[in-house]
């Protein structure tokens, strides 16, 4: 799943080197993230920004609580309290 998402980002930007440059990392860092199918939260956010949101950080790192997810949890908790 992660490999495919990074490959999509590579396709959008044109190459691993271009994606790396847009994210402030090397081509080797992009290759490594694809191979191990994991990337840092910072790289996930950089990929989202580099792809103009076409590849989401939350999809690359679903294990982390992203702001939209936190907002959903808080809204759910509030509605339970007020119900």
N, C-alpha and C positions, 0 to 999 in steps of 0.2 A: 504493500500500500504506500509506504513512505517513498520507496524507490520510484513508483509511478508518478507520485506527486512532484518529486524533484525533477524527473524526466520531463514532465509537463512544463515546469518552470524553465528548464533548459530549452525546450522547444519554443517557448514564448520569447525568450531572450536571444536564442540563436545558437548558443554553445555553452558548454560548461565554463569556459573562460569568461565569456560575457556575463553570465549569471554571477560568477565569483566576483568579477569587477564591480558589478552593480551592488553586490552585498558586502563588499569590503573584505573579501577573503580570496584565497587562491583557488585556481581550478582544482588543485589537488584536494582542497577541503570539500568542494562540491562532490567530487568523485568519491571521497571517503564517506560522506554522508549517504550517498546512494548505495555504496557497498554494504555499510553496516546498518542501513535503514534506520538511522537515527541522526538527529541534529540538535544542536543547542537551541534554547529558547531564542537567543539573540539571532541565530541564523534563520530560524523559522520566521521571526518578525521581519528580518531583512528580505527574505524571499517573498513574503506577502507584499511588502512595499515595492520591491523590484518588479513584481508581476501586476502591480496595481490591483491587488486583491483577488486576482484570478486563482492563485494558490494560497489558501488560508493558513495562517500560522497554527490555528487551532486544529486543523486537519493534520499538519505535520507533527504536532505535539499534543495529541488529545489527552495526554496524562496531566497536563497543566491547566489550572483554572484561569481561563482567559476572561477579560472584562465582560463580554456578552454572556458567558456562562454564569458568572458571578451575579450579574443583573437578573438573570432568569431565576436563580436560586433565591435571591433576596425577594423578588416579586412573589414567588411561590410561598415563601415563609410569611410574608406580610399578608397575603390573601388568606392563609390558614389562621393567622391570629385574628383577623378582622371578621372571619366567618363565624 
